[in-house]
């Protein structure tokens, strides 16, 4: 089972080893307020509505290390993205071992990664330096070198300019405010600014809003930038188990 946890919705499906969905992805709105126990119960409820599985991959927004949440941006709010942060939820999420909790609730091994890392697992070629940026509620990122997952960096919290982070600069709220044309030009400026930082061989733009990038802006980004479908957040759940650098496996990168 692959689960893609977002700020506005949680999607899941069951796939075979080749990454083929056995059923269409099931989506439910992300419930708020959302302490760790409620996310575990929500995933378990979704699993009960899907065919049986042998293992699970769950992508969660924020800083995740070895299945443990260091920090998460949306789930610490009282009513979802851009609402008030609840200090009690900050405390509840900090250090929450979601891999252990979900493994216990589901009854089978569960790999928990940052959601952009799972997305990247579904699209990378496994050679060279590959950066994945997901455009949705905010900005997600994942970096791979020769198919090896690098330690996660919360690029979304880096400043674009004084008082403005990449998360707020490129997030859904700003896309709605600006319109797709002006927002697409922001995406181009952000990519141009990040290019000398990473010197990637390939940049993948995914997430629900990647399809909204206007053709003119996309063409200006260059041949080393590719838009990939949002379904990678589900399909990547299978491949994530064979990525080197995850808790799921240390073999050669490739389909699991």
Long-range contacts (C-beta under 8 A, 24 or more apart in sequence): 1-47, 1-50, 1-53, 1-55, 1-56, 1-57, 1-106, 1-237, 2-56, 2-57, 2-58, 2-118, 2-233, 2-234, 2-235, 2-236, 2-237, 2-238, 3-43, 3-46, 3-56, 3-57, 3-58, 3-59, 3-237, 4-59, 4-115, 4-118, 4-119, 4-233, 4-234, 4-237, 5-30, 5-39, 5-43, 5-58, 5-59, 5-60, 5-61, 5-115, 6-30, 6-61, 6-115, 6-136, 6-137, 6-208, 7-61, 7-73, 7-74, 7-80, 7-81, 7-136, 7-137, 7-138, 8-80, 8-81, 8-137, 10-42, 10-43, 10-46, 11-233, 11-234, 12-43, 12-46, 12-47, 12-50, 12-234, 13-50, 13-234, 14-50, 14-51, 14-52, 14-53, 15-234, 15-235, 15-237, 15-238, 16-238, 17-238, 17-255, 17-256, 18-238, 18-255, 19-122, 19-235, 19-238, 19-239, 19-255, 21-234, 21-235, 22-51, 23-50, 23-51, 25-231, 25-234, 26-50, 30-74, 30-80, 32-77, 32-78, 32-79, 32-80, 32-83, 33-77, 33-78, 33-79, 33-86, 33-89, 34-75, 34-89, 35-75, 35-89, 35-92, 35-93, 36-69, 36-92, 36-93, 36-96, 36-98, 36-101, 37-101, 39-75, 39-98, 40-98, 40-101, 40-102, 40-105, 41-105, 43-102, 43-105, 43-106, 44-102, 44-105, 44-106, 47-106, 53-106, 53-108, 54-108, 55-108, 55-109, 55-110, 55-111, 55-241, 56-102, 56-106, 56-108, 56-109, 56-110, 56-111, 56-237, 57-110, 57-111, 57-112, 57-113, 57-118, 57-236, 57-237, 57-238, 57-240, 57-241, 57-248, 58-98, 58-102, 58-110, 58-111, 58-112, 58-113, 59-112, 59-113, 59-114, 59-115, 59-116, 59-117, 59-118, 59-119, 59-233, 59-236, 59-237, 60-98, 60-112, 60-113, 60-114, 60-115, 61-114, 61-115, 61-137, 61-138, 61-140, 62-93, 62-114, 62-154, 63-114, 63-152, 63-154, 64-98, 64-112, 64-113, 64-114, 64-117, 64-152, 65-151, 65-152, 66-99, 66-247, 67-97, 67-98, 67-99, 67-100, 67-110, 67-111, 67-112, 67-247, 68-95, 68-96, 68-97, 68-98, 68-99, 69-93, 69-94, 69-95, 69-96, 69-98, 70-94, 70-95, 71-154, 73-138, 73-156, 73-167, 74-137, 74-138, 81-137, 81-138, 81-171, 81-172, 81-173, 82-173, 99-247, 111-240, 111-241, 111-246, 111-247, 111-248, 113-240, 113-246, 114-140, 114-142, 114-152, 115-140, 115-233, 116-140, 116-141, 116-142, 116-206, 116-207, 117-142, 117-149, 117-152, 117-240, 117-246, 118-233, 118-236, 118-237, 118-240, 119-206, 119-207, 119-232, 119-233, 119-236, 120-144, 120-149, 120-204, 120-206, 120-232, 120-236, 121-149, 121-236, 121-237, 121-239, 121-240, 121-243, 122-228, 122-231, 122-232, 122-233, 122-234, 122-235, 122-236, 122-237, 122-239, 123-204, 123-206, 123-228, 123-232, 123-236, 124-202, 124-204, 124-253, 125-202, 126-252, 126-253, 126-254, 127-201, 128-200, 128-201, 128-202, 129-198, 129-199, 129-200, 129-201, 129-202, 130-200, 130-201, 130-202, 130-203, 130-204, 131-194, 131-198, 131-200, 131-202, 131-203, 131-204, 132-203, 132-204, 132-206, 133-191, 133-203, 133-204, 133-205, 133-206, 133-207, 134-205, 134-206, 134-207, 134-210, 134-233, 135-170, 135-187, 135-205, 135-206, 135-207, 135-208, 135-209, 135-210, 135-212, 135-213, 136-171, 136-172, 136-207, 136-208, 136-209, 137-171, 137-172, 138-166, 138-167, 138-168, 138-170, 138-171, 138-172, 139-166, 139-167, 139-169, 139-170, 139-171, 140-207, 143-198, 144-243, 144-253, 146-253, 147-243, 147-244, 147-252, 147-253, 147-254, 148-243, 148-244, 148-245, 148-253, 149-243, 149-244, 149-245, 149-246, 150-245, 160-190, 160-193, 166-190, 172-209, 175-209, 175-212, 180-212, 180-213, 180-214, 181-214, 183-212, 184-212, 184-213, 184-214, 184-216, 184-217, 184-218, 185-217, 187-213, 187-217, 188-217, 188-220, 188-221, 191-221, 191-225, 200-224, 202-226, 204-228, 206-230, 206-232, 206-233, 207-233
